Amino acid sequence: MTELEEKLWKFEVRLKDVLEQLVTLRAENENLTISNKELTVQLESQKNIIKDLEENNKRVKLAGTMSENEGDRVDLKKQIEGFVKEIDRCIALLND
């Protein structure tokens, strides 16, 4: 085998190795891309769940606050009823 043939043969072997690596890396890249898409979808789902739970938590806290302030609610309701009566009297005076 001449020196040129030997260099050509070595080049061919290295080329085949590189092509095999390319095929392997492309397959790995495809798998990673699919995994990335799945994880992105999962992340969005988790974000939505967290958002829903935070909103639910706010509602629960608000409901707790409202029940704690039941006495304040009664006073507020009486005040509003007084305002409505006063408004009704003013309307009646305007109609006369």
C-alpha positions as CSV (number, residue, x, y, z in Angstrom):
1,M,0.0,0.0,0.0
2,T,1.4,3.3,-0.9
3,E,1.5,6.2,1.4
4,L,-1.3,8.0,-0.5
5,E,-3.5,4.9,-0.3
6,E,-2.8,4.6,3.4
7,K,-3.7,8.2,4.0
8,L,-6.8,7.8,2.0
9,W,-7.8,4.7,3.9
10,K,-7.2,6.5,7.3
11,F,-9.3,9.4,6.0
12,E,-12.1,7.0,5.0
13,V,-12.1,5.4,8.4
14,R,-12.2,8.8,10.2
15,L,-15.0,9.9,7.9
16,K,-17.0,6.9,8.7
17,D,-16.5,7.4,12.5
18,V,-17.5,11.1,12.1
19,L,-20.6,10.1,10.2
20,E,-21.6,7.6,12.8
21,Q,-21.1,10.2,15.5
22,L,-23.3,12.6,13.4
23,V,-26.1,10.1,13.3
24,T,-25.8,9.4,17.0
25,L,-25.8,13.1,17.9
26,R,-28.8,13.8,15.6
27,A,-30.8,11.1,17.3
28,E,-29.8,12.4,20.7
29,N,-30.7,15.9,19.7
30,E,-34.1,14.8,18.5
31,N,-34.7,13.0,21.8
32,L,-33.6,16.0,23.8
33,T,-35.9,18.3,21.7
34,I,-38.9,16.0,22.4
35,S,-38.0,16.0,26.1
36,N,-37.7,19.7,26.1
37,K,-41.1,20.2,24.6
38,E,-42.7,17.8,27.1
39,L,-41.0,19.6,30.0
40,T,-42.1,23.0,28.6
41,V,-45.7,21.7,28.5
42,Q,-45.4,20.3,32.0
43,L,-44.0,23.6,33.2
44,E,-46.9,25.6,31.8
45,S,-49.3,23.2,33.4
46,Q,-47.6,23.6,36.8
47,K,-47.7,27.4,36.4
48,N,-51.4,27.2,35.7
49,I,-51.9,25.0,38.8
50,I,-49.9,27.4,41.0
51,K,-51.9,30.3,39.7
52,D,-55.2,28.5,40.4
53,L,-54.0,27.6,43.9
54,E,-52.9,31.2,44.6
55,E,-56.3,32.5,43.6
56,N,-58.1,29.8,45.7
57,N,-55.8,30.8,48.6
58,K,-56.8,34.4,48.3
59,R,-60.5,33.4,48.3
60,V,-60.0,31.3,51.4
61,K,-58.2,34.1,53.2
62,L,-60.9,36.6,52.2
63,A,-63.6,34.2,53.4
64,G,-61.8,33.8,56.7
65,T,-61.4,37.5,57.1
66,M,-65.1,38.0,56.4
67,S,-66.2,35.5,58.9
68,E,-63.8,37.0,61.5
69,N,-65.4,40.4,61.0
70,E,-69.0,39.3,61.3
71,G,-69.7,41.9,64.0
72,D,-68.2,44.6,61.7
73,R,-70.4,43.4,58.9
74,V,-73.5,43.8,61.0
75,D,-72.6,47.3,61.9
76,L,-71.8,48.1,58.3
77,K,-75.1,46.7,57.2
78,K,-76.9,48.9,59.7
79,Q,-75.0,52.0,58.4
80,I,-75.9,51.2,54.8
81,E,-79.6,50.7,55.8
82,G,-79.5,54.1,57.5
83,F,-78.0,55.7,54.4
84,V,-80.7,54.1,52.2
85,K,-83.4,55.4,54.5
86,E,-81.9,58.9,54.4
87,I,-81.7,58.8,50.6
88,D,-85.3,57.7,50.4
89,R,-86.4,60.6,52.6
90,C,-84.4,63.0,50.4
91,I,-86.0,61.6,47.3
92,A,-89.4,61.9,48.9
93,L,-88.7,65.6,49.8
94,L,-87.6,66.3,46.2
95,N,-90.8,64.7,44.9
96,D,-93.0,67.1,47.0
